[in-house]
Amino acid sequence: MEQSSAFIATLGAGRSRGSYALSRHACATAGNKNLWQRKKSLSILGLKVGRGRLCLRAQTSTGAVSNATEATAERPFKVLIANRGEIAIRAIRTCQELGIRTVQVHSTADTDSLAVRMADERICIGPPAPRESYLNIPAIISACEVTGADAVYPGFGFLSENARFADLLEQHEITFIGPSARAIALMGDKSTAKATMRQAGVPIVPGSDGLLRDVSEARRVAREIGYPVMLKATAGGGGRGIRLVRSESELENAYVTCEQEAKGAFGNGALYMEKFIESPRHVEIQVIGDSHGNVIYLGERDCSVQRRNQKLLEEAPSPAVTPEIRQQMGEAACKAAKAIGYCGAGTVEYIMSSTGEFYFMEMNTRIQVEHPVTEMITGLDIVALQIAVARGEPLPLRQEQVGLNGWAMEARINCEDALQAFRPMPGVVTNFLAPGGNGVRWDGCIYPGYNIPPYYDSMLGKLICWAPTREAVIRKLRRALGEMQIEGIPSTVPFHLALLDNPAFQEGKTVYTNFIEREGILDQLKARVQSASQPSGRDAVAAVPAAASK
């Protein structure tokens, strides 16, 4: 009884209607195998669960049992959002427009978040630490059972690319709004992904044939393909587990460091090697597949503005991609997706040389942070498409019906100080005002008085603008950034203003992944800030809104 009841949801005293909390003990004992015996364990205290039916019964202080809620097979489709922040809000909005009820899971640190306020139902699944809440698979599946959720929307990060999570949801007859566990596993291991793409005929960067056994093999492969080379963790992501090696004298130290970093971050220190492409662009293709064998691509995104492999600004289309290259990239991405029976939204990332050659880098089996720029130029709702294909519906359009119109840019607004190595600096937002106007979109998660939790990533939101041309969208994004007011915490707004004013960025032809360092954008920002602090720096003050970093 004690073990099974660890996974029983208890209604919190004084909670609003539609609000639940999983017991702390349930989170602490999340590994109990009895969770998977859902009908048995969830019926012990009167919770009867079946697909299409949930009867939640609450025990009174005298031990009597009374019906609390009951939903029949006719109840609306319900989606549980297994994420937080702006992507949770993004998913809730689309669900509301589709007439789908939503359940927002949250940690104790996110009780006052906008996503929790906006969802139809909410359920607390654990303490602030991600491993005890947003990465806690048993707690999330318990939340699905308690609330009667039919599907889970994973967003990006956390469990969005966890094959085991997708598989367990399927075992529990809960729809995972994403690709199959097999597809996630194939693409999640970078070495396996490269082998799969090679078999599908997708261009691959020259490198090791699979994982490296040791430093000696790394040295041999590097001599064969020539320096410089990149060491990469097969389980890596987010810019971690990657090292650039320019000579053999650097190799051994880089190998050991990269291996240790990968073990610490991902629990897997396996490495592979690729030829380093000088002055590359990061270009990715958005694909969507359905369960009927159809796959289409929605154009490309250029994500070359990065710092330490972390994207800061994205745009669509790419100023460096011709219609011919776009078609080649898109067809290769669709071929890759079809090769693994892909169903859902995914992104095939390429590294593109200055002369136009492109090579497969990785496939992200989830929605991307930067998906709004694709939505802005296609007029499509990618989240709605994810939900539709997850429910077994065919894609509503063919490749020839996909149109690309105008230009879009997205600036990631983080609570970071760019002049302090982009150090996250969470705190209380004392004032916030989002910009507006035609072609301006704000996907964010903050409001005046919101206390940003220090346990998660530092993104406050994304400012996306659309205009007919690249020149026009740069002007619009700059205007929108100038309107934005964020007080109480620093933000990356001043950094983006400095970036947009850079002549090389405005020209667009030489925006490679080393652009920020090569152009000295941070030095330019520092000069603007110093000038703004002088009595004569009136123009600089206008260029660096004080509200962006108060």
C-alpha positions, 0 to 999 in steps of 0.5 A, spaced: 500 500 500 505 504 501 509 503 495 503 504 490 500 510 494 507 513 492 504 515 486 497 517 488 495 524 486 493 528 492 488 534 492 492 540 495 488 543 501 485 550 499 487 549 491 483 552 486 479 548 481 483 544 476 489 544 480 493 538 483 499 536 487 503 530 486 505 528 493 513 529 495 513 522 496 511 520 489 517 524 487 522 521 491 520 514 490 519 515 482 523 509 480 518 504 483 516 499 478 509 499 480 507 506 477 507 502 470 501 498 473 497 504 472 490 501 473 492 497 479 496 502 483 491 508 481 485 504 483 487 503 490 485 510 493 479 510 488 482 512 482 479 509 476 483 510 470 482 508 462 483 511 456 477 516 455 475 515 462 477 518 469 474 518 475 477 522 481 475 520 488 477 523 494 477 521 501 473 524 506 476 525 513 472 519 516 474 515 510 468 515 506 469 516 499 466 521 494 466 522 487 470 528 485 470 529 478 468 524 472 469 525 465 466 520 460 468 517 453 465 524 450 470 528 454 474 533 449 482 531 447 486 533 453 494 535 452 499 535 458 504 540 457 511 537 460 515 543 459 515 550 462 516 557 460 515 560 453 514 554 449 509 551 454 505 558 453 506 557 446 503 550 446 497 552 450 495 558 446 495 553 440 491 548 444 486 553 446 485 555 438 484 548 437 479 547 442 483 542 446 484 542 454 491 543 457 494 541 463 500 544 465 505 540 470 510 545 474 515 545 479 514 548 486 518 554 483 514 555 477 507 556 481 506 563 479 508 562 472 504 564 466 503 557 463 500 555 470 495 561 470 493 560 462 492 552 462 485 549 464 488 545 469 495 545 473 499 539 477 505 540 481 510 534 480 516 536 484 521 541 487 525 546 483 531 541 481 529 539 474 531 531 475 525 532 481 520 535 476 521 536 469 525 530 468 521 526 473 518 521 468 514 517 473 511 523 476 509 526 469 506 519 467 502 519 474 500 526 472 497 524 465 493 518 469 491 523 474 488 528 470 486 524 464 491 527 459 490 523 452 497 526 450 503 529 452 507 535 449 514 535 450 516 542 447 524 543 447 529 541 452 528 536 458 524 530 456 523 532 448 528 527 445 528 522 451 526 515 447 525 512 453 520 517 455 516 516 448 516 509 449 513 509 456 508 513 454 506 509 448 506 503 453 501 507 457 497 509 451 498 516 452 500 519 445 507 523 445 506 529 440 513 527 437 516 522 433 517 515 435 522 512 440 526 509 435 527 515 431 529 519 437 534 514 439 537 513 432 538 521 431 539 522 439 546 518 438 550 523 433 554 517 431 548 513 429 545 519 426 551 520 421 551 512 419 544 513 418 544 519 414 550 516 410 546 510 408 540 515 406 545 518 401 545 525 405 552 529 405 556 527 411 562 531 414 569 527 413 571 524 420 571 518 424 567 512 422 563 511 428 566 512 435 573 513 437 576 508 441 582 512 444 586 518 443 591 514 439 585 512 434 583 520 434 590 522 432 590 517 426 583 519 424 586 527 424 592 525 420 587 522 415 582 528 414 587 533 416 587 539 421 583 542 424 578 537 427 572 537 431 571 533 437 564 531 439 560 528 444 556 523 441 550 524 446 552 532 446 548 538 445 547 545 447 554 547 446 557 542 451 562 536 449 565 540 443 572 542 442 576 545 436 583 542 435 588 545 430 594 541 431 596 534 434 599 538 440 593 540 442 589 533 441 590 529 447 588 535 452 582 536 448 580 529 448 581 528 455 577 535 457 572 533 452 571 526 454 570 528 461 565 534 460 561 529 456 561 524 462 559 529 467 554 533 462 550 527 459 553 520 463 556 518 456 563 520 454 564 517 447 567 521 442 567 522 435 571 526 430 569 531 424 573 535 419 572 542 421 569 547 416 573 554 416 568 560 416 561 555 416 554 557 416 549 554 420 543 552 416 537 548 418 531 545 414 524 544 418 521 538 416 514 535 418 512 528 417 506 524 418 504 517 419 502 516 412 509 516 409 508 524 407 514 528 409 515 536 407 520 541 408 518 548 410 524 552 408 531 553 411 533 557 417 540 561 418 542 560 425 550 562 424 549 568 430 552 564 435 557 564 441 560 558 444 555 554 440 549 557 443 544 560 438 543 568 439 539 570 433 536 566 427 533 568 421 529 565 415 530 565 409 538 565 409 541 570 405 547 565 403 542 560 400 540 560 393 533 557 391 537 551 388 541 550 394 535 550 398 531 545 394 538 540 395 538 541 402 530 540 403 530 534 399 536 531 402 532 532 409 526 529 407 530 523 404 533 522 411 526 523 415 523 518 410 529 513 411 527 513 419 519 513 418 519 520 421 512 522 424 512 529 427 516 536 426 524 535 426 530 539 424 536 537 420 542 541 421 547 542 416 554 546 416 555 550 410 561 552 407 563 559 404 562 556 397 556 553 398 557 545 400 553 543 405 554 537 410 549 533 415 551 535 422 545 533 426 537 532 427 533 535 432 527 530 433 523 536 436 520 543 435 526 548 435 526 554 439 527 558 433 521 555 429 517 562 429 521 565 424 519 559 419 512 560 421 512 567 420 514 566 412 510 560 411 503 562 415 503 555 418 502 553 425 508 548 426 505 546 433 498 545 430 501 541 425 505 537 430 498 535 434 495 533 428 500 528 425 501 525 432 493 524 432 494 520 426 492 525 421 495 526 414 499 533 412 494 538 410 498 540 404 503 538 399 510 540 398 508 544 392 503 548 396 509 551 401 510 558 400 516 562 403 514 570 403 518 575 406 523 575 411 523 574 419 528 574 424 528 572 431 532 575 437 533 571 443 532 575 449 535 572 455 536 575 463 544 575 461 549 580 462 553 580 455 559 584 458 559 579 463 560 573 459 553 572 458 552 570 465 545 569 467 542 574 472 535 572 474 531 576 479 525 580 479 522 583 473 520 590 476 517 592 469 515 589 463 513 592 456 513 588 450 513 592 443 508 592 438 506 593 431 505 590 424 509 584 423 512 584 431 511 577 435 513 576 442 513 569 445 515 570 452 514 568 459 515 574 464 510 579 467 511 585 472 513 582 479 515 575 476 521 572 480 525 568 475 527 562 478 535 560 478 534 553 476 532 553 469 535 556 462 535 564 462 531 565 456 525 570 457 522 570 451 523 571 443 522 577 439 520 575 432 519 580 426 517 580 419 518 584 413 518 584 406 525 584 405 531 583 410 533 590 410 526 592 412 526 586 418 532 589 421 529 596 421 523 593 424 527 588 429 531 594 431 525 599 432 521 593 436 528 592 441 528 599 442 521 599 444 521 593 449 522 595 456 525 590 461 527 593 468 529 589 474 534 584 471 539 585 465 537 582 458 541 581 452 537 587 448 543 591 448 547 586 445 542 585 439 542 592 438 549 592 437 549 586 432 543 589 428 548 596 427 554 592 425 555 593 417 557 586 416 551 583 419 547 588 415 550 586 409 549 579 411 554 575 406 559 573 411 555 572 417 559 565 419 559 562 426 565 566 428 561 572 427 561 575 434 568 574 435 571 576 428 567 582 428 568 584 435 561 585 437 562 585 444 567 590 444 562 595 440 557 594 445 562 595 451 564 602 447 556 604 446 555 603 454 561 607 456 559 612 451 552 612 454 554 613 461 557 620 458 553 627 458 555 627 451 552 620 449 545 622 448 545 618 441 548 612 445 543 612 450 538 612 445 541 606 442 542 602 449 535 602 452 536 603 460 530 599 461 533 593 458 538 592 463 536 596 469 
